[in-house]
Amino acid sequence: MLKAIWWNAPAEMGVKRIAGLALALLSALGGSANAAEVPYRTHEQIRLGALALIAQLRTEGAVAALITARAESHLDDPKVQRNLDWAERELPAHLAPLGACQRASLSDAERFATSFYRLHFVLSCAGGERQIMLTYRRKTDGWRLNQFYFD
């Protein structure tokens, strides 16, 4: 199918536009060029998953990102689910005054104990910045989101 997109694309379409179209098609079909499956198995997979979650927050907003966060969390852990309930109530109103967010950057990563990995992000928006912290915990089935926190 991707070959058909490439060969049947109008001549004036640039390579970047065709690649973007192909990635959009993969996303629509439920695939991804380099997404890792949850639960994550490595710190690199966690980092890529967290970057994708933050990109979704920046481009699609808090509601969509928190749906993904919940799906990637420890669904059987009531404390984790209470944290996500809190984020669903608070984050949209917390981000609204900032306007459109232009970029997000990973500012720090830390490992603690033997089963926690925390990533810190700075979300830069038209009206200011916000800190986002994602903590992942490894249980028996791999790494999943354990805490979603913001300043």
CYANA upper distance limits for C-alpha pairs under 8 A (distance plus 0.5 A):
  1 MET  CA      5 ILE  CA      6.99
  2 LEU  CA      6 TRP  CA      6.78
  2 LEU  CA     22 ALA  CA      6.86
  3 LYS  CA      7 TRP  CA      6.60
  4 ALA  CA      8 ASN  CA      6.21
  5 ILE  CA      9 ALA  CA      6.30
  5 ILE  CA     18 ILE  CA      8.05
  5 ILE  CA     22 ALA  CA      7.86
  6 TRP  CA     18 ILE  CA      7.20
  9 ALA  CA     13 MET  CA      7.14
  9 ALA  CA     18 ILE  CA      7.96
 13 MET  CA     17 ARG  CA      6.85
 13 MET  CA     18 ILE  CA      7.22
 14 GLY  CA     18 ILE  CA      6.84
 15 VAL  CA     19 ALA  CA      6.59
 16 LYS  CA     20 GLY  CA      6.56
 17 ARG  CA     21 LEU  CA      6.63
 18 ILE  CA     22 ALA  CA      6.66
 19 ALA  CA     23 LEU  CA      6.70
 20 GLY  CA     24 ALA  CA      6.62
 21 LEU  CA     25 LEU  CA      6.64
 22 ALA  CA     26 LEU  CA      6.72
 23 LEU  CA     27 SER  CA      6.68
 23 LEU  CA     32 SER  CA      7.81
 23 LEU  CA     33 ALA  CA      7.57
 24 ALA  CA     28 ALA  CA      6.64
 25 LEU  CA     29 LEU  CA      6.69
 26 LEU  CA     30 GLY  CA      6.84
 26 LEU  CA     31 GLY  CA      5.47
 26 LEU  CA     32 SER  CA      6.26
 26 LEU  CA     33 ALA  CA      7.90
 27 SER  CA     31 GLY  CA      5.68
 27 SER  CA     32 SER  CA      6.18
 35 ALA  CA     45 GLN  CA      8.43
 35 ALA  CA     48 LEU  CA      7.64
 35 ALA  CA     49 GLY  CA      7.39
 36 ALA  CA     40 TYR  CA      7.25
 36 ALA  CA     45 GLN  CA      6.29
 36 ALA  CA     48 LEU  CA      8.00
 36 ALA  CA     49 GLY  CA      7.28
 38 VAL  CA     72 GLU  CA      6.83
 38 VAL  CA    142 GLY  CA      8.49
 38 VAL  CA    143 TRP  CA      8.04
 38 VAL  CA    144 ARG  CA      7.43
 39 PRO  CA     72 GLU  CA      7.78
 39 PRO  CA    141 ASP  CA      7.23
 39 PRO  CA    142 GLY  CA      5.57
 39 PRO  CA    143 TRP  CA      5.67
 39 PRO  CA    144 ARG  CA      5.98
 40 TYR  CA     45 GLN  CA      6.26
 40 TYR  CA     46 ILE  CA      6.38
 40 TYR  CA    142 GLY  CA      6.21
 40 TYR  CA    143 TRP  CA      5.37
 40 TYR  CA    144 ARG  CA      7.11
 41 ARG  CA     45 GLN  CA      7.15
 41 ARG  CA     46 ILE  CA      8.25
 41 ARG  CA    142 GLY  CA      6.15
 41 ARG  CA    143 TRP  CA      6.80
 42 THR  CA     46 ILE  CA      6.91
 42 THR  CA    143 TRP  CA      8.42
 43 HIS  CA     47 ARG  CA      6.64
 43 HIS  CA    117 TYR  CA      8.24
 44 GLU  CA     48 LEU  CA      6.72
 45 GLN  CA     49 GLY  CA      6.56
 46 ILE  CA     50 ALA  CA      6.48
 46 ILE  CA    136 TYR  CA      8.23
 46 ILE  CA    143 TRP  CA      8.00
 47 ARG  CA     51 LEU  CA      6.58
 47 ARG  CA    119 LEU  CA      8.15
 48 LEU  CA     52 ALA  CA      6.71
 49 GLY  CA     53 LEU  CA      6.71
 50 ALA  CA     54 ILE  CA      6.66
 50 ALA  CA    119 LEU  CA      8.28
 50 ALA  CA    134 LEU  CA      7.86
 51 LEU  CA     55 ALA  CA      6.54
 51 LEU  CA    106 LEU  CA      8.43
 52 ALA  CA     56 GLN  CA      6.64
 53 LEU  CA     57 LEU  CA      6.75
 53 LEU  CA     65 ALA  CA      6.58
 53 LEU  CA     68 THR  CA      7.71
 53 LEU  CA     69 ALA  CA      7.69
 54 ILE  CA     58 ARG  CA      6.68
 54 ILE  CA     65 ALA  CA      7.95
 54 ILE  CA    104 ALA  CA      7.61
 55 ALA  CA     59 THR  CA      6.61
 55 ALA  CA    104 ALA  CA      7.71
 56 GLN  CA     60 GLU  CA      5.81
 56 GLN  CA     61 GLY  CA      7.24
 56 GLN  CA     64 ALA  CA      7.71
 56 GLN  CA     65 ALA  CA      6.06
 57 LEU  CA     61 GLY  CA      5.12
 57 LEU  CA     62 ALA  CA      5.82
 57 LEU  CA     64 ALA  CA      7.58
 57 LEU  CA     65 ALA  CA      5.42
 57 LEU  CA     66 LEU  CA      8.50
 58 ARG  CA     62 ALA  CA      8.48
 58 ARG  CA    100 ALA  CA      8.35
 58 ARG  CA    101 CYS  CA      6.12
 58 ARG  CA    102 GLN  CA      7.88
 58 ARG  CA    103 ARG  CA      7.65
 58 ARG  CA    104 ALA  CA      7.84
 58 ARG  CA    123 LEU  CA      8.09
 59 THR  CA    101 CYS  CA      8.01
 60 GLU  CA     64 ALA  CA      6.64
 60 GLU  CA     65 ALA  CA      7.68
 61 GLY  CA     65 ALA  CA      6.85
 61 GLY  CA     92 PRO  CA      8.26
 62 ALA  CA     66 LEU  CA      6.43
 62 ALA  CA     88 GLU  CA      8.21
 62 ALA  CA     91 LEU  CA      6.96
 62 ALA  CA     92 PRO  CA      6.01
 62 ALA  CA     95 LEU  CA      8.45
 63 VAL  CA     67 ILE  CA      6.85
 63 VAL  CA     88 GLU  CA      7.50
 63 VAL  CA     92 PRO  CA      7.58
 64 ALA  CA     68 THR  CA      7.04
 65 ALA  CA     69 ALA  CA      6.58
 66 LEU  CA     70 ARG  CA      6.52
 66 LEU  CA     84 LEU  CA      7.89
 66 LEU  CA     87 ALA  CA      8.14
 66 LEU  CA     88 GLU  CA      7.14
 67 ILE  CA     71 ALA  CA      6.85
 68 THR  CA     72 GLU  CA      6.73
 69 ALA  CA     73 SER  CA      6.59
 69 ALA  CA     84 LEU  CA      8.42
 69 ALA  CA    145 LEU  CA      7.46
 69 ALA  CA    148 PHE  CA      8.47
 70 ARG  CA     74 HIS  CA      8.43
 70 ARG  CA     75 LEU  CA      7.80
 70 ARG  CA     81 GLN  CA      8.06
 70 ARG  CA     84 LEU  CA      7.26
 70 ARG  CA    145 LEU  CA      8.45
 71 ALA  CA     75 LEU  CA      7.98
 72 GLU  CA    144 ARG  CA      6.37
 72 GLU  CA    145 LEU  CA      6.38
 73 SER  CA     80 VAL  CA      7.84
 73 SER  CA    144 ARG  CA      5.55
 73 SER  CA    145 LEU  CA      4.74
 73 SER  CA    146 ASN  CA      6.49
 74 HIS  CA     80 VAL  CA      7.12
 74 HIS  CA     81 GLN  CA      8.27
 74 HIS  CA    144 ARG  CA      6.41
 74 HIS  CA    145 LEU  CA      6.92
 74 HIS  CA    146 ASN  CA      6.89
 75 LEU  CA     80 VAL  CA      8.08
 75 LEU  CA     81 GLN  CA      7.31
 77 ASP  CA     81 GLN  CA      6.89
 78 PRO  CA     82 ARG  CA      6.61
 79 LYS  CA     83 ASN  CA      6.83
 80 VAL  CA     84 LEU  CA      6.92
 80 VAL  CA    146 ASN  CA      6.10
 80 VAL  CA    147 GLN  CA      6.68
 81 GLN  CA     85 ASP  CA      6.62
 82 ARG  CA     86 TRP  CA      6.71
 83 ASN  CA     87 ALA  CA      6.80
 83 ASN  CA    147 GLN  CA      6.99
 83 ASN  CA    148 PHE  CA      7.37
 84 LEU  CA     88 GLU  CA      6.58
 84 LEU  CA    147 GLN  CA      8.00
 84 LEU  CA    148 PHE  CA      7.17
 85 ASP  CA     89 ARG  CA      6.88
 86 TRP  CA     90 GLU  CA      6.63
 87 ALA  CA     91 LEU  CA      5.78
 87 ALA  CA    148 PHE  CA      7.55
 87 ALA  CA    149 TYR  CA      7.84
 88 GLU  CA     92 PRO  CA      7.65
 90 GLU  CA     94 HIS  CA      6.61
 91 LEU  CA     95 LEU  CA      6.60
 91 LEU  CA    150 PHE  CA      8.34
 92 PRO  CA     96 ALA  CA      6.56
 93 ALA  CA     97 PRO  CA      8.00
 95 LEU  CA     99 GLY  CA      7.80
 97 PRO  CA    127 GLY  CA      7.37
 98 LEU  CA    125 CYS  CA      6.25
 98 LEU  CA    126 ALA  CA      6.46
 98 LEU  CA    127 GLY  CA      4.66
 98 LEU  CA    128 GLY  CA      6.33
 98 LEU  CA    129 GLU  CA      8.09
 99 GLY  CA    125 CYS  CA      6.73
 99 GLY  CA    126 ALA  CA      6.04
 99 GLY  CA    127 GLY  CA      6.43
100 ALA  CA    125 CYS  CA      6.02
100 ALA  CA    126 ALA  CA      6.18
100 ALA  CA    127 GLY  CA      8.49
101 CYS  CA    123 LEU  CA      7.38
101 CYS  CA    124 SER  CA      6.14
101 CYS  CA    125 CYS  CA      4.20
101 CYS  CA    126 ALA  CA      6.62
102 GLN  CA    124 SER  CA      6.53
102 GLN  CA    125 CYS  CA      6.01
102 GLN  CA    126 ALA  CA      7.69
103 ARG  CA    123 LEU  CA      6.69
103 ARG  CA    124 SER  CA      5.88
103 ARG  CA    125 CYS  CA      7.60
104 ALA  CA    121 PHE  CA      7.09
104 ALA  CA    122 VAL  CA      6.03
104 ALA  CA    123 LEU  CA      4.90
104 ALA  CA    124 SER  CA      6.39
105 SER  CA    121 PHE  CA      5.94
105 SER  CA    122 VAL  CA      5.85
105 SER  CA    123 LEU  CA      7.20
106 LEU  CA    119 LEU  CA      7.65
106 LEU  CA    120 HIS  CA      6.41
106 LEU  CA    121 PHE  CA      4.94
106 LEU  CA    122 VAL  CA      7.03
107 SER  CA    119 LEU  CA      8.26
107 SER  CA    120 HIS  CA      5.97
107 SER  CA    121 PHE  CA      5.78
107 SER  CA    122 VAL  CA      6.99
108 ASP  CA    119 LEU  CA      6.39
108 ASP  CA    120 HIS  CA      5.53
108 ASP  CA    121 PHE  CA      7.65
109 ALA  CA    117 TYR  CA      7.80
109 ALA  CA    118 ARG  CA      6.13
109 ALA  CA    119 LEU  CA      4.96
109 ALA  CA    120 HIS  CA      6.69
110 GLU  CA    117 TYR  CA      6.34
110 GLU  CA    118 ARG  CA      5.73
110 GLU  CA    119 LEU  CA      7.08
111 ARG  CA    115 SER  CA      8.45
111 ARG  CA    116 PHE  CA      6.33
111 ARG  CA    117 TYR  CA      5.04
111 ARG  CA    118 ARG  CA      6.84
112 PHE  CA    116 PHE  CA      5.91
112 PHE  CA    117 TYR  CA      6.98
115 SER  CA    137 ARG  CA      5.94
115 SER  CA    138 ARG  CA      5.36
115 SER  CA    139 LYS  CA      7.88
116 PHE  CA    135 THR  CA      7.33
116 PHE  CA    136 TYR  CA      6.17
116 PHE  CA    137 ARG  CA      5.12
116 PHE  CA    138 ARG  CA      6.98
117 TYR  CA    135 THR  CA      6.22
117 TYR  CA    136 TYR  CA      5.68
117 TYR  CA    137 ARG  CA      7.03
118 ARG  CA    133 MET  CA      7.42
118 ARG  CA    134 LEU  CA      6.17
118 ARG  CA    135 THR  CA      4.71
118 ARG  CA    136 TYR  CA      6.67
119 LEU  CA    133 MET  CA      6.26
119 LEU  CA    134 LEU  CA      5.83
119 LEU  CA    135 THR  CA      6.89
120 HIS  CA    131 GLN  CA      7.54
120 HIS  CA    132 ILE  CA      6.39
120 HIS  CA    133 MET  CA      5.08
120 HIS  CA    134 LEU  CA      7.09
121 PHE  CA    131 GLN  CA      6.24
121 PHE  CA    132 ILE  CA      5.58
121 PHE  CA    133 MET  CA      6.75
122 VAL  CA    129 GLU  CA      7.10
122 VAL  CA    130 ARG  CA      6.33
122 VAL  CA    131 GLN  CA      5.28
122 VAL  CA    132 ILE  CA      6.83
123 LEU  CA    129 GLU  CA      5.95
123 LEU  CA    130 ARG  CA      5.67
123 LEU  CA    131 GLN  CA      6.72
123 LEU  CA    132 ILE  CA      7.67
124 SER  CA    128 GLY  CA      6.68
124 SER  CA    129 GLU  CA      5.07
124 SER  CA    130 ARG  CA      7.28
125 CYS  CA    129 GLU  CA      6.28
130 ARG  CA    150 PHE  CA      7.59
130 ARG  CA    151 ASP  CA      6.75
131 GLN  CA    150 PHE  CA      6.02
131 GLN  CA    151 ASP  CA      5.99
132 ILE  CA    148 PHE  CA      8.02
132 ILE  CA    149 TYR  CA      6.37
132 ILE  CA    150 PHE  CA      4.92
132 ILE  CA    151 ASP  CA      7.33
133 MET  CA    147 GLN  CA      8.33
133 MET  CA    148 PHE  CA      6.56
133 MET  CA    149 TYR  CA      5.54
133 MET  CA    150 PHE  CA      6.48
134 LEU  CA    145 LEU  CA      7.58
134 LEU  CA    146 ASN  CA      8.13
134 LEU  CA    147 GLN  CA      6.27
134 LEU  CA    148 PHE  CA      5.45
134 LEU  CA    149 TYR  CA      6.92
135 THR  CA    145 LEU  CA      6.54
135 THR  CA    146 ASN  CA      5.95
135 THR  CA    147 GLN  CA      5.46
135 THR  CA    148 PHE  CA      7.17
136 TYR  CA    143 TRP  CA      6.58
136 TYR  CA    144 ARG  CA      5.83
136 TYR  CA    145 LEU  CA      4.89
136 TYR  CA    146 ASN  CA      5.42
136 TYR  CA    147 GLN  CA      7.38
137 ARG  CA    143 TRP  CA      5.82
137 ARG  CA    144 ARG  CA      6.21
137 ARG  CA    145 LEU  CA      6.91
137 ARG  CA    146 ASN  CA      6.09
138 ARG  CA    142 GLY  CA      5.66
138 ARG  CA    143 TRP  CA      4.64
138 ARG  CA    144 ARG  CA      7.04
139 LYS  CA    143 TRP  CA      6.93
139 LYS  CA    144 ARG  CA      8.50
